[in-house]
Amino acid sequence: MDNFQSLIIKRRSIRHFTSEHVDEEQIKTIIEAGLMAPTSKSSRAWQFIIVNEPDMLERLSHCKSRAAEPIARAPLAVVVAVDPSATEPWIEDASIAAAYMQLQATDLGLGTCWIQVRDRYGDDGTPAEEYVQELLHMPDTLPIVCILAIGHPAEERKPQALDKLKWEQVHINSWTQR
Ligand SMILES: Cc1cc2nc3c(=O)[nH]c(=O)nc-3n(C[C@H](O)[C@H](O)[C@H](O)COP(=O)(O)O)c2cc1C
């Protein structure tokens, strides 16, 4: 991508992927972006679990009752977990790292979709987080903030429309009631 604004404009959630693998160098670059994300007091308390086995991706996609299908269609997922005992703003820290990885993947020509896990539930009421922790043999002390589905896009999404941005939600110097 030639510049950062083009990258921001281009990034859209991608939920359909080709069967092409994400190569190891690309995975490394994406994870590096997460590992370089800023964290409160430099706590860097996240844990990233790379999943690229088709069977595991399929099983991960059943973590909640809806909207997790992109994981099964993707060749790669990154599960973003974090240790809340290490830092109070753990949700913020993990979210920033996830967003960095999404942007890095976009810059590599890949598509991504954030799959919400925290506060989501399966058909039988099991918390999505518990399901994922058990599947990946993770300790239950590590909440999962999201799973990123990543792959080569098999769908075209329109770039962001600059003329549709919610400027009415932007205020200068003080709150303006609109
Ligand atoms: C916190 C968060 C949770 C999301 N959860 C899901 C999800 O579980 N499944 C999904 O398909 N998309 C999910 N998304 C993607 C949003 O639906 C998407 O970002 C939004 O519709 C705007 O579209 P865009 O990303 O293409 O600009 C989530 C995004 C965020 C930031």
The ligand as an SDF file (V2000), in Angstrom:
LIG
                    3D

 31 33  0  0  0  0  0  0  0  0999 V2000
  -15.5560   -5.4610   18.5110 C   0  0  0  0  0  0  0  0  0  0  0  0
  -15.9770   -6.0410   17.1740 C   0  0  0  0  0  0  0  0  0  0  0  0
  -16.6900   -7.2270   17.1380 C   0  0  0  0  0  0  0  0  0  0  0  0
  -17.0190   -7.8020   15.9060 C   0  0  0  0  0  0  0  0  0  0  0  0
  -17.6030   -9.0400   15.8780 N   0  0  0  0  0  0  0  0  0  0  0  0
  -17.8270   -9.6340   14.7030 C   0  0  0  0  0  0  0  0  0  0  0  0
  -18.2700  -10.9890   14.6600 C   0  0  0  0  0  0  0  0  0  0  0  0
  -18.4060  -11.6530   15.6860 O   0  0  0  0  0  0  0  0  0  0  0  0
  -18.5200  -11.5390   13.4330 N   0  0  0  0  0  0  0  0  0  0  0  0
  -18.3570  -10.8300   12.2720 C   0  0  0  0  0  0  0  0  0  0  0  0
  -18.6160  -11.3960   11.1970 O   0  0  0  0  0  0  0  0  0  0  0  0
  -17.9050   -9.5460   12.2760 N   0  0  0  0  0  0  0  0  0  0  0  0
  -17.6280   -8.9510   13.4560 C   0  0  0  0  0  0  0  0  0  0  0  0
  -17.0960   -7.6830   13.4930 N   0  0  0  0  0  0  0  0  0  0  0  0
  -16.9060   -6.9290   12.2450 C   0  0  0  0  0  0  0  0  0  0  0  0
  -17.9560   -5.7950   12.1540 C   0  0  0  0  0  0  0  0  0  0  0  0
  -19.2050   -6.3670   11.8500 O   0  0  0  0  0  0  0  0  0  0  0  0
  -17.4860   -4.7890   11.0830 C   0  0  0  0  0  0  0  0  0  0  0  0
  -16.2760   -4.2110   11.4870 O   0  0  0  0  0  0  0  0  0  0  0  0
  -18.5250   -3.6870   10.8730 C   0  0  0  0  0  0  0  0  0  0  0  0
  -19.7100   -4.2120   10.3040 O   0  0  0  0  0  0  0  0  0  0  0  0
  -17.9850   -2.5850    9.9570 C   0  0  0  0  0  0  0  0  0  0  0  0
  -17.6270   -3.1210    8.6900 O   0  0  0  0  0  0  0  0  0  0  0  0
  -16.1490   -3.0080    8.1230 P   0  0  0  0  0  0  0  0  0  0  0  0
  -15.2140   -3.6760    9.0910 O   0  0  0  0  0  0  0  0  0  0  0  0
  -16.1880   -3.7270    6.7930 O   0  0  0  0  0  0  0  0  0  0  0  0
  -15.8110   -1.5580    7.9610 O   0  0  0  0  0  0  0  0  0  0  0  0
  -16.7270   -7.1170   14.6960 C   0  0  0  0  0  0  0  0  0  0  0  0
  -16.0090   -5.9100   14.7560 C   0  0  0  0  0  0  0  0  0  0  0  0
  -15.6240   -5.3960   15.9580 C   0  0  0  0  0  0  0  0  0  0  0  0
  -14.8050   -4.1270   15.9770 C   0  0  0  0  0  0  0  0  0  0  0  0
  1  2  1  0
  2  3  1  0
  2 30  2  0
  3  4  2  0
  4  5  1  0
  4 28  1  0
  5  6  2  0
  6  7  1  0
  6 13  1  0
  7  8  2  0
  7  9  1  0
  9 10  1  0
 10 11  2  0
 10 12  1  0
 12 13  2  0
 13 14  1  0
 14 15  1  0
 14 28  1  0
 15 16  1  0
 16 17  1  0
 16 18  1  0
 18 19  1  0
 18 20  1  0
 20 21  1  0
 20 22  1  0
 22 23  1  0
 23 24  1  0
 24 25  2  0
 24 26  1  0
 24 27  1  0
 28 29  2  0
 29 30  1  0
 30 31  1  0
M  END
$$$$
